[in-house]
Amino acid sequence: MMKPFAADAVFLDNGKRFEGTAEIRALLQEMVVDLKAIFTPDAVRHEDGVVVLEGPAHGDFQVSPIRFTYRVGLDGDAIKTMEVSA
């Protein structure tokens, strides 16, 4: 899951900021892997220079399923920024 992220990537998760691969890896371990979260995008578009993905996620968390929006900023083939909101 970490391969697409740039070394200096920034991940914004509901107002919390995670910078660099170590912080992003810890976040993804806790919020995706440990909770067995699966995101299934059902809408994709380009908006203001970022890729926007929307769709439901389900897993081992109370409000499953929940709808998420991901805004992904790219630098070449690498993810430079990612912002997620529910």
Biopython code that builds the backbone (N, CA, C, O; Angstrom):
import numpy as np
from Bio.PDB.StructureBuilder import StructureBuilder

atoms = [
    (1, "MET", "N", (0.807, -1.193, 0.000)),
    (1, "MET", "CA", (0.000, 0.000, 0.000)),
    (1, "MET", "C", (0.856, 1.264, 0.000)),
    (1, "MET", "O", (0.372, 2.326, -0.393)),
    (2, "MET", "N", (2.085, 1.180, 0.420)),
    (2, "MET", "CA", (2.926, 2.376, 0.553)),
    (2, "MET", "C", (3.659, 2.745, -0.725)),
    (2, "MET", "O", (4.089, 3.887, -0.881)),
    (3, "LYS", "N", (3.805, 1.812, -1.625)),
    (3, "LYS", "CA", (4.602, 2.048, -2.829)),
    (3, "LYS", "C", (4.189, 3.297, -3.620)),
    (3, "LYS", "O", (5.074, 3.998, -4.111)),
    (4, "PRO", "N", (2.900, 3.615, -3.770)),
    (4, "PRO", "CA", (2.519, 4.798, -4.556)),
    (4, "PRO", "C", (2.821, 6.142, -3.889)),
    (4, "PRO", "O", (2.798, 7.171, -4.564)),
    (5, "PHE", "N", (3.105, 6.162, -2.577)),
    (5, "PHE", "CA", (3.307, 7.425, -1.871)),
    (5, "PHE", "C", (4.721, 7.958, -2.052)),
    (5, "PHE", "O", (5.693, 7.208, -1.963)),
    (6, "ALA", "N", (4.829, 9.271, -2.309)),
    (6, "ALA", "CA", (6.129, 9.935, -2.332)),
    (6, "ALA", "C", (6.698, 9.925, -0.911)),
    (6, "ALA", "O", (5.947, 9.869, 0.062)),
    (7, "ALA", "N", (8.008, 9.979, -0.801)),
    (7, "ALA", "CA", (8.661, 9.952, 0.512)),
    (7, "ALA", "C", (8.192, 11.088, 1.412)),
    (7, "ALA", "O", (8.144, 10.933, 2.632)),
    (8, "ASP", "N", (7.844, 12.230, 0.820)),
    (8, "ASP", "CA", (7.415, 13.388, 1.603)),
    (8, "ASP", "C", (5.904, 13.640, 1.489)),
    (8, "ASP", "O", (5.442, 14.768, 1.661)),
    (9, "ALA", "N", (5.156, 12.593, 1.202)),
    (9, "ALA", "CA", (3.708, 12.719, 1.030)),
    (9, "ALA", "C", (3.043, 13.202, 2.316)),
    (9, "ALA", "O", (3.554, 13.006, 3.418)),
    (10, "VAL", "N", (1.888, 13.839, 2.138)),
    (10, "VAL", "CA", (1.070, 14.313, 3.253)),
    (10, "VAL", "C", (-0.309, 13.676, 3.128)),
    (10, "VAL", "O", (-0.912, 13.688, 2.055)),
    (11, "PHE", "N", (-0.804, 13.119, 4.236)),
    (11, "PHE", "CA", (-2.102, 12.475, 4.291)),
    (11, "PHE", "C", (-2.937, 13.218, 5.329)),
    (11, "PHE", "O", (-2.554, 13.305, 6.496)),
    (12, "LEU", "N", (-4.069, 13.748, 4.903)),
    (12, "LEU", "CA", (-4.978, 14.453, 5.805)),
    (12, "LEU", "C", (-6.192, 13.567, 6.042)),
    (12, "LEU", "O", (-6.908, 13.219, 5.103)),
    (13, "ASP", "N", (-6.419, 13.207, 7.289)),
    (13, "ASP", "CA", (-7.502, 12.302, 7.643)),
    (13, "ASP", "C", (-8.418, 12.978, 8.656)),
    (13, "ASP", "O", (-8.114, 13.018, 9.849)),
    (14, "ASN", "N", (-9.549, 13.514, 8.171)),
    (14, "ASN", "CA", (-10.525, 14.190, 9.031)),
    (14, "ASN", "C", (-9.865, 15.205, 9.961)),
    (14, "ASN", "O", (-10.111, 15.205, 11.167)),
    (15, "GLY", "N", (-9.028, 16.067, 9.394)),
    (15, "GLY", "CA", (-8.412, 17.148, 10.147)),
    (15, "GLY", "C", (-7.065, 16.823, 10.770)),
    (15, "GLY", "O", (-6.386, 17.728, 11.255)),
    (16, "LYS", "N", (-6.661, 15.570, 10.772)),
    (16, "LYS", "CA", (-5.351, 15.186, 11.310)),
    (16, "LYS", "C", (-4.365, 15.054, 10.162)),
    (16, "LYS", "O", (-4.705, 14.541, 9.096)),
    (17, "ARG", "N", (-3.126, 15.527, 10.388)),
    (17, "ARG", "CA", (-2.098, 15.554, 9.353)),
    (17, "ARG", "C", (-1.025, 14.500, 9.644)),
    (17, "ARG", "O", (-0.494, 14.423, 10.752)),
    (18, "PHE", "N", (-0.722, 13.697, 8.632)),
    (18, "PHE", "CA", (0.311, 12.682, 8.715)),
    (18, "PHE", "C", (1.308, 12.964, 7.596)),
    (18, "PHE", "O", (0.925, 13.064, 6.430)),
    (19, "GLU", "N", (2.586, 13.092, 7.949)),
    (19, "GLU", "CA", (3.608, 13.447, 6.963)),
    (19, "GLU", "C", (4.669, 12.363, 6.861)),
    (19, "GLU", "O", (5.134, 11.832, 7.869)),
    (20, "GLY", "N", (5.041, 12.046, 5.631)),
    (20, "GLY", "CA", (6.094, 11.067, 5.382)),
    (20, "GLY", "C", (5.593, 9.637, 5.476)),
    (20, "GLY", "O", (4.520, 9.367, 6.015)),
    (21, "THR", "N", (6.384, 8.743, 4.946)),
    (21, "THR", "CA", (5.940, 7.356, 4.834)),
    (21, "THR", "C", (5.783, 6.655, 6.180)),
    (21, "THR", "O", (4.913, 5.795, 6.311)),
    (22, "ALA", "N", (6.590, 6.988, 7.180)),
    (22, "ALA", "CA", (6.466, 6.314, 8.481)),
    (22, "ALA", "C", (5.122, 6.636, 9.136)),
    (22, "ALA", "O", (4.444, 5.736, 9.631)),
    (23, "GLU", "N", (4.734, 7.908, 9.141)),
    (23, "GLU", "CA", (3.455, 8.289, 9.748)),
    (23, "GLU", "C", (2.274, 7.746, 8.948)),
    (23, "GLU", "O", (1.284, 7.294, 9.522)),
    (24, "ILE", "N", (2.383, 7.792, 7.629)),
    (24, "ILE", "CA", (1.292, 7.284, 6.787)),
    (24, "ILE", "C", (1.163, 5.773, 6.945)),
    (24, "ILE", "O", (0.050, 5.250, 7.005)),
    (25, "ARG", "N", (2.276, 5.076, 7.013)),
    (25, "ARG", "CA", (2.255, 3.615, 7.206)),
    (25, "ARG", "C", (1.555, 3.265, 8.526)),
    (25, "ARG", "O", (0.736, 2.346, 8.563)),
    (26, "ALA", "N", (1.866, 3.982, 9.598)),
    (26, "ALA", "CA", (1.247, 3.713, 10.902)),
    (26, "ALA", "C", (-0.262, 3.972, 10.834)),
    (26, "ALA", "O", (-1.047, 3.197, 11.380)),
    (27, "LEU", "N", (-0.667, 5.050, 10.173)),
    (27, "LEU", "CA", (-2.080, 5.360, 10.016)),
    (27, "LEU", "C", (-2.793, 4.252, 9.248)),
    (27, "LEU", "O", (-3.844, 3.777, 9.678)),
    (28, "LEU", "N", (-2.237, 3.844, 8.130)),
    (28, "LEU", "CA", (-2.874, 2.809, 7.311)),
    (28, "LEU", "C", (-2.937, 1.471, 8.038)),
    (28, "LEU", "O", (-3.906, 0.727, 7.886)),
    (29, "GLN", "N", (-1.919, 1.163, 8.819)),
    (29, "GLN", "CA", (-1.943, -0.074, 9.606)),
    (29, "GLN", "C", (-3.125, -0.055, 10.573)),
    (29, "GLN", "O", (-3.884, -1.019, 10.666)),
    (30, "GLU", "N", (-3.266, 1.063, 11.292)),
    (30, "GLU", "CA", (-4.321, 1.180, 12.309)),
    (30, "GLU", "C", (-5.724, 1.288, 11.708)),
    (30, "GLU", "O", (-6.658, 0.642, 12.183)),
    (31, "MET", "N", (-5.866, 2.100, 10.669)),
    (31, "MET", "CA", (-7.197, 2.430, 10.164)),
    (31, "MET", "C", (-7.666, 1.587, 8.977)),
    (31, "MET", "O", (-8.852, 1.586, 8.649)),
    (32, "VAL", "N", (-6.749, 0.874, 8.336)),
    (32, "VAL", "CA", (-7.133, 0.054, 7.184)),
    (32, "VAL", "C", (-6.870, -1.426, 7.469)),
    (32, "VAL", "O", (-7.795, -2.238, 7.457)),
    (33, "VAL", "N", (-5.633, -1.764, 7.720)),
    (33, "VAL", "CA", (-5.274, -3.172, 7.884)),
    (33, "VAL", "C", (-5.937, -3.761, 9.128)),
    (33, "VAL", "O", (-6.608, -4.789, 9.048)),
    (34, "ASP", "N", (-5.748, -3.105, 10.285)),
    (34, "ASP", "CA", (-6.289, -3.647, 11.536)),
    (34, "ASP", "C", (-7.814, -3.726, 11.534)),
    (34, "ASP", "O", (-8.388, -4.621, 12.153)),
    (35, "LEU", "N", (-8.470, -2.799, 10.845)),
    (35, "LEU", "CA", (-9.939, -2.780, 10.802)),
    (35, "LEU", "C", (-10.506, -3.540, 9.604)),
    (35, "LEU", "O", (-11.720, -3.591, 9.405)),
    (36, "LYS", "N", (-9.607, -4.132, 8.808)),
    (36, "LYS", "CA", (-10.016, -4.884, 7.612)),
    (36, "LYS", "C", (-10.913, -4.044, 6.713)),
    (36, "LYS", "O", (-11.896, -4.534, 6.156)),
    (37, "ALA", "N", (-10.557, -2.767, 6.582)),
    (37, "ALA", "CA", (-11.354, -1.826, 5.801)),
    (37, "ALA", "C", (-11.126, -2.041, 4.308)),
    (37, "ALA", "O", (-9.994, -2.177, 3.845)),
    (38, "ILE", "N", (-12.218, -2.068, 3.578)),
    (38, "ILE", "CA", (-12.166, -2.190, 2.122)),
    (38, "ILE", "C", (-12.966, -1.043, 1.533)),
    (38, "ILE", "O", (-14.162, -0.904, 1.793)),
    (39, "PHE", "N", (-12.293, -0.223, 0.736)),
    (39, "PHE", "CA", (-12.906, 0.915, 0.058)),
    (39, "PHE", "C", (-13.183, 0.513, -1.376)),
    (39, "PHE", "O", (-12.306, 0.000, -2.071)),
    (40, "THR", "N", (-14.423, 0.753, -1.818)),
    (40, "THR", "CA", (-14.811, 0.408, -3.177)),
    (40, "THR", "C", (-15.311, 1.669, -3.872)),
    (40, "THR", "O", (-16.480, 2.029, -3.727)),
    (41, "PRO", "N", (-14.446, 2.345, -4.624)),
    (41, "PRO", "CA", (-14.886, 3.577, -5.278)),
    (41, "PRO", "C", (-15.971, 3.299, -6.318)),
    (41, "PRO", "O", (-15.894, 2.335, -7.080)),
    (42, "ASP", "N", (-16.984, 4.169, -6.328)),
    (42, "ASP", "CA", (-18.023, 4.054, -7.333)),
    (42, "ASP", "C", (-18.125, 5.325, -8.186)),
    (42, "ASP", "O", (-18.958, 5.413, -9.088)),
    (43, "ALA", "N", (-17.264, 6.308, -7.885)),
    (43, "ALA", "CA", (-17.208, 7.534, -8.681)),
    (43, "ALA", "C", (-15.777, 8.056, -8.668)),
    (43, "ALA", "O", (-15.127, 8.092, -7.623)),
    (44, "VAL", "N", (-15.296, 8.458, -9.838)),
    (44, "VAL", "CA", (-13.953, 9.013, -9.987)),
    (44, "VAL", "C", (-14.041, 10.202, -10.924)),
    (44, "VAL", "O", (-14.688, 10.137, -11.969)),
    (45, "ARG", "N", (-13.373, 11.308, -10.533)),
    (45, "ARG", "CA", (-13.358, 12.493, -11.395)),
    (45, "ARG", "C", (-12.098, 13.310, -11.105)),
    (45, "ARG", "O", (-11.446, 13.133, -10.076)),
    (46, "HIS", "N", (-11.776, 14.198, -12.028)),
    (46, "HIS", "CA", (-10.701, 15.170, -11.839)),
    (46, "HIS", "C", (-11.334, 16.493, -11.435)),
    (46, "HIS", "O", (-12.307, 16.936, -12.046)),
    (47, "GLU", "N", (-10.777, 17.122, -10.401)),
    (47, "GLU", "CA", (-11.350, 18.363, -9.891)),
    (47, "GLU", "C", (-10.227, 19.220, -9.313)),
    (47, "GLU", "O", (-9.541, 18.799, -8.382)),
    (48, "ASP", "N", (-10.037, 20.410, -9.857)),
    (48, "ASP", "CA", (-9.025, 21.347, -9.355)),
    (48, "ASP", "C", (-7.635, 20.721, -9.245)),
    (48, "ASP", "O", (-6.919, 20.964, -8.273)),
    (49, "GLY", "N", (-7.259, 19.932, -10.220)),
    (49, "GLY", "CA", (-5.919, 19.360, -10.261)),
    (49, "GLY", "C", (-5.715, 18.119, -9.412)),
    (49, "GLY", "O", (-4.586, 17.644, -9.293)),
    (50, "VAL", "N", (-6.769, 17.578, -8.819)),
    (50, "VAL", "CA", (-6.647, 16.351, -8.038)),
    (50, "VAL", "C", (-7.630, 15.307, -8.562)),
    (50, "VAL", "O", (-8.602, 15.631, -9.245)),
    (51, "VAL", "N", (-7.357, 14.058, -8.227)),
    (51, "VAL", "CA", (-8.262, 12.963, -8.552)),
    (51, "VAL", "C", (-9.164, 12.752, -7.335)),
    (51, "VAL", "O", (-8.677, 12.606, -6.214)),
    (52, "VAL", "N", (-10.462, 12.739, -7.558)),
    (52, "VAL", "CA", (-11.426, 12.571, -6.475)),
    (52, "VAL", "C", (-12.105, 11.210, -6.633)),
    (52, "VAL", "O", (-12.679, 10.905, -7.678)),
    (53, "LEU", "N", (-12.029, 10.407, -5.588)),
    (53, "LEU", "CA", (-12.673, 9.095, -5.566)),
    (53, "LEU", "C", (-13.713, 9.099, -4.457)),
    (53, "LEU", "O", (-13.451, 9.573, -3.351)),
    (54, "GLU", "N", (-14.888, 8.572, -4.755)),
    (54, "GLU", "CA", (-15.952, 8.489, -3.759)),
    (54, "GLU", "C", (-16.503, 7.077, -3.747)),
    (54, "GLU", "O", (-16.563, 6.407, -4.777)),
    (55, "GLY", "N", (-16.902, 6.637, -2.567)),
    (55, "GLY", "CA", (-17.516, 5.328, -2.474)),
    (55, "GLY", "C", (-17.604, 4.841, -1.050)),
    (55, "GLY", "O", (-17.114, 5.492, -0.127)),
    (56, "PRO", "N", (-18.233, 3.686, -0.871)),
    (56, "PRO", "CA", (-18.397, 3.117, 0.466)),
    (56, "PRO", "C", (-17.174, 2.312, 0.903)),
    (56, "PRO", "O", (-16.424, 1.781, 0.084)),
    (57, "ALA", "N", (-17.003, 2.243, 2.211)),
    (57, "ALA", "CA", (-15.995, 1.364, 2.810)),
    (57, "ALA", "C", (-16.703, 0.537, 3.873)),
    (57, "ALA", "O", (-17.589, 1.023, 4.576)),
    (58, "HIS", "N", (-16.297, -0.707, 3.974)),
    (58, "HIS", "CA", (-16.825, -1.552, 5.029)),
    (58, "HIS", "C", (-15.670, -2.269, 5.705)),
    (58, "HIS", "O", (-14.595, -2.422, 5.127)),
    (59, "GLY", "N", (-15.899, -2.700, 6.917)),
    (59, "GLY", "CA", (-14.852, -3.376, 7.675)),
    (59, "GLY", "C", (-15.297, -3.586, 9.110)),
    (59, "GLY", "O", (-16.488, -3.534, 9.417)),
    (60, "ASP", "N", (-14.331, -3.824, 9.987)),
    (60, "ASP", "CA", (-14.599, -4.080, 11.397)),
    (60, "ASP", "C", (-14.636, -2.772, 12.183)),
    (60, "ASP", "O", (-13.799, -2.547, 13.057)),
    (61, "PHE", "N", (-15.608, -1.910, 11.874)),
    (61, "PHE", "CA", (-15.801, -0.668, 12.611)),
    (61, "PHE", "C", (-17.297, -0.415, 12.734)),
    (61, "PHE", "O", (-18.079, -0.877, 11.902)),
    (62, "GLN", "N", (-17.699, 0.323, 13.774)),
    (62, "GLN", "CA", (-19.109, 0.452, 14.148)),
    (62, "GLN", "C", (-20.019, 0.976, 13.049)),
    (62, "GLN", "O", (-21.121, 0.456, 12.875)),
    (63, "VAL", "N", (-19.605, 1.964, 12.322)),
    (63, "VAL", "CA", (-20.501, 2.613, 11.358)),
    (63, "VAL", "C", (-20.379, 2.029, 9.949)),
    (63, "VAL", "O", (-20.691, 2.701, 8.965)),
    (64, "SER", "N", (-19.932, 0.798, 9.857)),
    (64, "SER", "CA", (-19.746, 0.149, 8.566)),
    (64, "SER", "C", (-21.093, -0.195, 7.950)),
    (64, "SER", "O", (-21.951, -0.729, 8.653)),
    (65, "PRO", "N", (-21.316, 0.081, 6.693)),
    (65, "PRO", "CA", (-20.417, 0.809, 5.782)),
    (65, "PRO", "C", (-20.557, 2.329, 5.962)),
    (65, "PRO", "O", (-21.559, 2.830, 6.473)),
    (66, "ILE", "N", (-19.531, 3.022, 5.532)),
    (66, "ILE", "CA", (-19.527, 4.475, 5.572)),
    (66, "ILE", "C", (-19.002, 4.974, 4.229)),
    (66, "ILE", "O", (-18.153, 4.334, 3.609)),
    (67, "ARG", "N", (-19.506, 6.102, 3.793)),
    (67, "ARG", "CA", (-19.104, 6.658, 2.498)),
    (67, "ARG", "C", (-17.927, 7.616, 2.696)),
    (67, "ARG", "O", (-17.970, 8.495, 3.557)),
    (68, "PHE", "N", (-16.891, 7.438, 1.899)),
    (68, "PHE", "CA", (-15.689, 8.266, 1.970)),
    (68, "PHE", "C", (-15.454, 9.007, 0.661)),
    (68, "PHE", "O", (-15.874, 8.573, -0.412)),
    (69, "THR", "N", (-14.769, 10.134, 0.785)),
    (69, "THR", "CA", (-14.251, 10.869, -0.366)),
    (69, "THR", "C", (-12.747, 11.000, -0.188)),
    (69, "THR", "O", (-12.274, 11.460, 0.851)),
    (70, "TYR", "N", (-12.003, 10.595, -1.197)),
    (70, "TYR", "CA", (-10.543, 10.732, -1.216)),
    (70, "TYR", "C", (-10.172, 11.747, -2.289)),
    (70, "TYR", "O", (-10.648, 11.661, -3.421)),
    (71, "ARG", "N", (-9.327, 12.703, -1.939)),
    (71, "ARG", "CA", (-8.782, 13.676, -2.883)),
    (71, "ARG", "C", (-7.288, 13.412, -2.967)),
    (71, "ARG", "O", (-6.567, 13.553, -1.980)),
    (72, "VAL", "N", (-6.831, 13.029, -4.145)),
    (72, "VAL", "CA", (-5.457, 12.576, -4.333)),
    (72, "VAL", "C", (-4.718, 13.524, -5.269)),
    (72, "VAL", "O", (-5.106, 13.710, -6.423)),
    (73, "GLY", "N", (-3.649, 14.119, -4.753)),
    (73, "GLY", "CA", (-2.779, 14.960, -5.557)),
    (73, "GLY", "C", (-1.561, 14.158, -5.994)),
    (73, "GLY", "O", (-0.910, 13.513, -5.172)),
    (74, "LEU", "N", (-1.259, 14.197, -7.265)),
    (74, "LEU", "CA", (-0.158, 13.404, -7.811)),
    (74, "LEU", "C", (1.020, 14.277, -8.220)),
    (74, "LEU", "O", (0.858, 15.434, -8.607)),
    (75, "ASP", "N", (2.202, 13.694, -8.124)),
    (75, "ASP", "CA", (3.429, 14.285, -8.647)),
    (75, "ASP", "C", (4.040, 13.210, -9.531)),
    (75, "ASP", "O", (4.747, 12.327, -9.046)),
    (76, "GLY", "N", (3.767, 13.284, -10.823)),
    (76, "GLY", "CA", (4.144, 12.186, -11.714)),
    (76, "GLY", "C", (3.290, 10.982, -11.374)),
    (76, "GLY", "O", (2.061, 11.063, -11.386)),
    (77, "ASP", "N", (3.934, 9.864, -11.070)),
    (77, "ASP", "CA", (3.221, 8.643, -10.707)),
    (77, "ASP", "C", (3.060, 8.473, -9.200)),
    (77, "ASP", "O", (2.457, 7.498, -8.752)),
    (78, "ALA", "N", (3.587, 9.401, -8.416)),
    (78, "ALA", "CA", (3.569, 9.267, -6.955)),
    (78, "ALA", "C", (2.436, 10.078, -6.327)),
    (78, "ALA", "O", (2.079, 11.151, -6.812)),
    (79, "ILE", "N", (1.884, 9.548, -5.247)),
    (79, "ILE", "CA", (0.896, 10.292, -4.469)),
    (79, "ILE", "C", (1.642, 11.308, -3.616)),
    (79, "ILE", "O", (2.471, 10.944, -2.783)),
    (80, "LYS", "N", (1.344, 12.578, -3.830)),
    (80, "LYS", "CA", (1.975, 13.671, -3.070)),
    (80, "LYS", "C", (1.098, 14.082, -1.904)),
    (80, "LYS", "O", (1.594, 14.356, -0.811)),
    (81, "THR", "N", (-0.211, 14.125, -2.137)),
    (81, "THR", "CA", (-1.167, 14.464, -1.074)),
    (81, "THR", "C", (-2.375, 13.550, -1.177)),
    (81, "THR", "O", (-2.775, 13.136, -2.265)),
    (82, "MET", "N", (-2.942, 13.247, -0.024)),
    (82, "MET", "CA", (-4.190, 12.501, 0.008)),
    (82, "MET", "C", (-5.005, 13.057, 1.175)),
    (82, "MET", "O", (-4.515, 13.185, 2.296)),
    (83, "GLU", "N", (-6.246, 13.379, 0.881)),
    (83, "GLU", "CA", (-7.153, 13.876, 1.911)),
    (83, "GLU", "C", (-8.392, 13.007, 1.900)),
    (83, "GLU", "O", (-8.991, 12.777, 0.849)),
    (84, "VAL", "N", (-8.775, 12.525, 3.069)),
    (84, "VAL", "CA", (-9.952, 11.666, 3.182)),
    (84, "VAL", "C", (-10.947, 12.311, 4.119)),
    (84, "VAL", "O", (-10.590, 12.867, 5.158)),
    (85, "SER", "N", (-12.212, 12.221, 3.725)),
    (85, "SER", "CA", (-13.294, 12.706, 4.587)),
    (85, "SER", "C", (-14.487, 11.776, 4.446)),
    (85, "SER", "O", (-14.683, 11.124, 3.420)),
    (86, "ALA", "N", (-15.272, 11.737, 5.509)),
    (86, "ALA", "CA", (-16.455, 10.889, 5.518)),
    (86, "ALA", "C", (-17.703, 11.750, 5.450)),
    (86, "ALA", "O", (-18.816, 11.225, 5.446)),
]
sb = StructureBuilder()
sb.init_structure("model")
sb.init_model(0)
sb.init_chain("A")
sb.init_seg("    ")
for serial, (resi, resn, name, xyz) in enumerate(atoms, 1):
    if name == "N":
        sb.init_residue(resn, " ", resi, " ")
    sb.init_atom(name, np.array(xyz, "f"), 0.0, 1.0, " ", f" {name:<3s}", serial, name[0])
structure = sb.get_structure()
